[in-house]
Amino acid sequence: MRRRRDEESRDKVLDVNASMQGTLAFKDPVNLRINGKFEGKLETCGNLTIGEQAIVNADIKGEDITVGGRVNGDIEATKRIRLVSPACVVGSITTPSLHIDEGAVLEGHCNMLTLDNTSKKGSARLTVDQVAEYLEVDGDVVSEWADTGKLPAIKENSGWIFDRAKIEDWLANEKIK
């Protein structure tokens, strides 16, 4: 099954050498390579490569992300992020696996979290957006519940971090009022 998905992903290659603006979202796995300029929001499945000449001003969500160019924005990957020289990322990174080559630059905050919301193995840390998706409510509601103490959370920097096991216990005890 995984081999079939990898083969399908290899068949769907998109190489962008132009200047683009807007929201680019892929629901099916694709190998996307950006070599030009992109501004907006980017959501991918599969592999995303930001080429050495690329300039990206966007928040990025994906599975396996490699950055060789410049990114201004937050990056969230469910599998891994690789920064290869001469990459320059200004923004927060959230990923379970991070590799930074010598010569690559990260200016921002890094969270190395397990992002798989369906796994109950161990204790994972979740963001407001991840808890909102898991509970199927708006992120503002999750923040309000954390602010008022209705939802178990830990204040970290300027946001909230949640422990998956505590959220699941909270749900099991029907603490939603």
Backbone torsions as a table, in degrees:
resi	resn	phi	psi	omega
1	MET	NA	-46.5	179.7
2	ARG	-64.7	-40.2	179.8
3	ARG	-60.1	-42.6	179.8
4	ARG	-62.0	-42.1	178.8
5	ARG	-64.1	-43.0	178.1
6	ASP	-62.2	-40.0	179.2
7	GLU	-66.2	-42.4	177.4
8	GLU	-62.2	-39.8	-179.6
9	SER	-63.3	-41.5	179.4
10	ARG	-64.9	-30.7	-179.6
11	ASP	-71.9	-23.7	-176.9
12	LYS	-104.6	89.6	-178.5
13	VAL	-114.4	131.5	177.1
14	LEU	-128.4	120.2	-178.4
15	ASP	-114.1	111.3	-175.7
16	VAL	-103.0	116.0	178.7
17	ASN	-112.9	13.3	-175.5
18	ALA	-108.0	178.9	173.7
19	SER	-97.2	124.9	-177.2
20	MET	-131.9	154.3	178.0
21	GLN	-142.4	140.2	177.9
22	GLY	133.4	-155.5	178.2
23	THR	-110.1	127.4	178.7
24	LEU	-119.8	116.7	-176.9
25	ALA	-132.1	132.6	177.4
26	PHE	-120.3	123.4	178.0
27	LYS	-90.1	-29.0	177.7
28	ASP	-97.1	151.1	179.0
29	PRO	-59.2	136.6	179.6
30	VAL	-149.0	152.4	171.5
31	ASN	-98.2	105.0	-176.6
32	LEU	-108.4	130.9	176.7
33	ARG	-126.3	124.7	177.8
34	ILE	-108.3	122.3	180.0
35	ASN	-115.0	-9.9	-177.9
36	GLY	-106.7	-140.9	179.6
37	LYS	-107.9	140.0	176.9
38	PHE	-140.9	137.0	178.2
39	GLU	-137.1	130.8	178.3
40	GLY	141.5	-124.0	-178.2
41	LYS	-136.1	138.6	-175.5
42	LEU	-132.7	122.4	177.0
43	GLU	-128.8	123.8	-177.2
44	THR	-132.1	158.4	166.6
45	CYS	-116.8	144.4	-178.5
46	GLY	94.8	-143.1	-175.1
47	ASN	-105.8	134.2	175.0
48	LEU	-122.2	128.7	176.0
49	THR	-122.1	126.2	173.4
50	ILE	-99.3	109.0	-175.5
51	GLY	-65.4	164.7	-176.7
52	GLU	-59.0	-32.2	-177.8
53	GLN	-90.3	-4.7	-174.8
54	ALA	-75.3	146.6	172.2
55	ILE	-127.1	114.5	-175.6
56	VAL	-120.5	121.6	174.6
57	ASN	-112.9	84.5	-174.2
58	ALA	-163.0	155.1	166.5
59	ASP	-84.3	135.7	-173.8
60	ILE	-123.4	134.0	172.7
61	LYS	-126.9	135.0	179.3
62	GLY	-169.1	-167.9	-179.2
63	GLU	-98.9	-66.1	-176.4
64	ASP	-121.9	111.3	-172.0
65	ILE	-121.3	129.7	175.2
66	THR	-119.3	129.2	-179.3
67	VAL	-118.1	125.7	174.9
68	GLY	-119.3	-16.1	-178.6
69	GLY	-104.8	-149.8	-177.5
70	ARG	-106.1	131.0	176.7
71	VAL	-127.8	125.1	171.9
72	ASN	-111.5	102.9	-178.6
73	GLY	152.4	171.0	-179.7
74	ASP	-83.5	143.9	179.6
75	ILE	-124.1	130.4	178.2
76	GLU	-129.1	123.4	179.6
77	ALA	-126.2	138.6	179.9
78	THR	-82.4	-20.8	179.4
79	LYS	-110.5	-64.5	-177.4
80	ARG	-161.7	159.2	172.8
81	ILE	-127.8	133.9	175.2
82	ARG	-122.1	128.9	173.7
83	LEU	-107.9	115.5	-178.6
84	VAL	-110.2	143.6	-178.4
85	SER	-57.4	133.6	11.2
86	PRO	-102.2	37.8	-175.9
87	ALA	-52.2	145.2	173.5
88	CYS	-139.2	113.4	180.0
89	VAL	-114.7	125.0	175.0
90	VAL	-115.7	102.0	-177.8
91	GLY	155.3	177.5	-179.4
92	SER	-85.7	146.3	178.1
93	ILE	-120.9	134.5	174.6
94	THR	-128.8	119.7	-177.3
95	THR	-165.8	152.1	174.5
96	PRO	-78.3	-18.7	-177.7
97	SER	-140.4	126.5	-178.5
98	LEU	-131.8	132.5	175.7
99	HIS	-128.7	124.0	179.3
100	ILE	-119.2	115.9	177.8
101	ASP	-73.2	154.7	173.4
102	GLU	-60.0	132.0	-179.2
103	GLY	99.6	-16.4	176.2
104	ALA	-86.7	150.6	-175.9
105	VAL	-124.6	134.2	172.2
106	LEU	-123.2	117.4	175.8
107	GLU	-115.6	97.3	-177.3
108	GLY	161.6	-162.2	-175.7
109	HIS	-105.2	144.2	179.1
110	CYS	-123.6	128.2	172.3
111	ASN	-116.8	121.3	177.0
112	MET	-103.8	93.2	-174.0
113	LEU	-115.5	156.2	168.1
114	THR	-83.8	118.0	-172.6
115	LEU	-96.8	-2.2	-178.6
116	ASP	-76.1	103.9	-176.9
117	ASN	-73.3	-12.6	-177.1
118	THR	-91.9	-16.7	-178.4
119	SER	-80.1	136.6	177.3
120	LYS	-107.8	13.1	179.8
121	LYS	-75.4	122.8	174.2
122	GLY	67.8	-165.3	-177.2
123	SER	-113.8	117.0	-179.6
124	ALA	-109.9	149.6	176.2
125	ARG	-94.2	138.6	-177.6
126	LEU	-124.7	152.2	175.8
127	THR	-90.6	172.2	177.4
128	VAL	-57.8	-45.7	-179.0
129	ASP	-62.4	-39.6	-180.0
130	GLN	-67.7	-40.6	177.6
131	VAL	-67.2	-40.1	178.3
132	ALA	-60.0	-44.6	178.5
133	GLU	-64.4	-43.4	-179.1
134	TYR	-63.2	-42.1	-179.3
135	LEU	-86.4	-8.0	-178.6
136	GLU	59.4	47.1	175.3
137	VAL	-133.1	171.5	179.0
138	ASP	-73.4	147.1	179.2
139	GLY	-58.6	-33.9	178.3
140	ASP	-64.5	-34.0	178.4
141	VAL	-67.4	-43.1	178.5
142	VAL	-61.0	-44.9	178.8
143	SER	-62.2	-42.0	179.3
144	GLU	-63.3	-43.6	178.6
145	TRP	-62.4	-39.2	178.2
146	ALA	-67.9	-42.9	179.1
147	ASP	-59.0	-38.4	-176.6
148	THR	-91.3	-1.3	178.1
149	GLY	82.5	7.1	178.7
150	LYS	-73.7	-24.1	-177.8
151	LEU	-121.6	129.2	-179.3
152	PRO	-65.7	124.5	-176.9
153	ALA	-155.2	162.7	177.3
154	ILE	-121.4	128.7	177.5
155	LYS	-75.9	122.8	179.6
156	GLU	-133.5	122.8	-174.2
157	ASN	53.8	-120.9	-177.8
158	SER	-105.0	10.7	-177.8
159	GLY	-135.1	-172.2	-178.9
160	TRP	-109.6	144.2	173.5
161	ILE	-123.0	139.1	-176.2
162	PHE	-121.4	145.3	175.1
163	ASP	-94.7	122.9	-176.1
164	ARG	-55.1	-44.8	-178.6
165	ALA	-60.3	-40.4	179.6
166	LYS	-69.2	-36.6	177.2
167	ILE	-65.1	-42.9	179.4
168	GLU	-65.8	-38.6	175.3
169	ASP	-62.8	-43.2	179.5
170	TRP	-59.2	-44.6	178.3
171	LEU	-64.2	-44.1	-178.0
172	ALA	-61.3	-32.2	-179.3
173	ASN	-89.4	7.9	177.1
174	GLU	51.4	55.7	-177.9
175	LYS	-90.4	4.7	175.6
176	ILE	-76.2	124.9	-177.8
177	LYS	-113.5	NA	NA
